[in-house]
Amino acid sequence: ILMILLAKPLTIVAGVCLKPFMDPLLKLLVVMIATPIIMNAFQLWVTDNFIKKREYADQGDNFSRGSVTSLLVGDGARVSQ
């Protein structure tokens, strides 16, 4: 339903985005390869941020200098204060 309602604006946006690419094969490359790569990278970034936010929330406010360093350095690594 959303695509039916927004068909005209989406067509305009697609036309503007693909206007610089005159060659049909180049347009196909952008639509079939470049756009999915960019969208997958964006999805991975958003998902990763949700996971990181959950990990930090699970640990609460008990962050000591060593625990933050162990997150950056690896498991079991502690820095003496």
MOTA-V176760 format. One record per residue. SS is DSSP state (~ for helix, > for strand, _ for the rest). PSI is psi in whole degrees, -180 to 180 (999 if undefined). D_LAST is the distance of its C-alpha to the last C-alpha in Angstrom with 2 decimals. Layout:
BEGIN
ss:SS psi:PSI d_last:D_LAST
ss:SS psi:PSI d_last:D_LAST
END
This chain:
BEGIN
ss:_ psi:-40 d_last:59.02
ss:~ psi:-41 d_last:56.26
ss:~ psi:-32 d_last:57.38
ss:~ psi:-44 d_last:60.97
ss:~ psi:-35 d_last:60.16
ss:_ psi:20 d_last:57.99
ss:~ psi:-46 d_last:60.15
ss:~ psi:-51 d_last:61.41
ss:~ psi:-38 d_last:58.08
ss:~ psi:-37 d_last:56.40
ss:~ psi:-40 d_last:59.30
ss:~ psi:-45 d_last:58.94
ss:~ psi:-43 d_last:55.20
ss:~ psi:-41 d_last:55.83
ss:~ psi:-41 d_last:58.64
ss:~ psi:-42 d_last:56.53
ss:~ psi:-35 d_last:53.64
ss:~ psi:-2 d_last:56.05
ss:_ psi:-39 d_last:58.40
ss:_ psi:-19 d_last:56.82
ss:_ psi:102 d_last:57.50
ss:_ psi:-37 d_last:61.26
ss:_ psi:128 d_last:61.53
ss:~ psi:-34 d_last:61.75
ss:~ psi:-35 d_last:59.82
ss:~ psi:-39 d_last:56.96
ss:~ psi:-42 d_last:56.98
ss:~ psi:-41 d_last:56.90
ss:~ psi:-43 d_last:53.92
ss:~ psi:-46 d_last:52.02
ss:~ psi:-39 d_last:53.02
ss:~ psi:-21 d_last:52.57
ss:~ psi:-55 d_last:49.59
ss:~ psi:-48 d_last:47.60
ss:~ psi:-47 d_last:47.53
ss:~ psi:-35 d_last:46.42
ss:~ psi:-45 d_last:43.61
ss:~ psi:-43 d_last:42.35
ss:~ psi:-38 d_last:42.76
ss:~ psi:-39 d_last:41.00
ss:~ psi:-41 d_last:38.03
ss:~ psi:-43 d_last:37.91
ss:~ psi:-42 d_last:38.16
ss:~ psi:-43 d_last:35.33
ss:~ psi:-46 d_last:33.07
ss:~ psi:-45 d_last:33.94
ss:~ psi:-43 d_last:33.51
ss:~ psi:-40 d_last:30.11
ss:~ psi:-37 d_last:28.96
ss:~ psi:-42 d_last:30.32
ss:~ psi:-45 d_last:28.52
ss:~ psi:-41 d_last:25.13
ss:~ psi:-40 d_last:25.79
ss:~ psi:-40 d_last:26.67
ss:~ psi:-43 d_last:23.53
ss:~ psi:-37 d_last:21.32
ss:~ psi:-37 d_last:23.71
ss:~ psi:-32 d_last:23.60
ss:~ psi:-14 d_last:19.87
ss:_ psi:-152 d_last:20.45
ss:_ psi:16 d_last:18.10
ss:_ psi:31 d_last:15.45
ss:_ psi:116 d_last:13.29
ss:_ psi:172 d_last:9.60
ss:~ psi:-37 d_last:7.52
ss:~ psi:-39 d_last:7.84
ss:~ psi:-37 d_last:11.48
ss:~ psi:-42 d_last:12.38
ss:~ psi:-37 d_last:11.24
ss:~ psi:-31 d_last:13.20
ss:~ psi:-36 d_last:16.08
ss:~ psi:-38 d_last:16.16
ss:~ psi:-41 d_last:15.67
ss:_ psi:179 d_last:17.48
ss:_ psi:135 d_last:17.75
ss:_ psi:-4 d_last:15.39
ss:_ psi:126 d_last:12.84
ss:_ psi:147 d_last:9.21
ss:_ psi:131 d_last:6.29
ss:_ psi:142 d_last:3.78
ss:_ psi:999 d_last:0.00
END
